[in-house]
């Protein structure tokens, strides 16, 4: 379960990074970095699609982050709380007492 959520978290974070870089900002974004591509690089509806996809990935990222935090906190067991090993050596009682 944790590995599945971790995989989703990694994919969501990578997609979020790529989508944020693809969006045009005041500096032009990553879309303008390759050959001077302007706002029309992804069509007229690209702005709304990229915005919605960014929002979806951000929500998924937050949900998986919180889920992984909760799952990892439930697994914590102190070393001091563990039971001693079965093969412990008992204390020797002196023969004279």
Beta strands, then each sheet from edge to edge (+ up, - down):
end
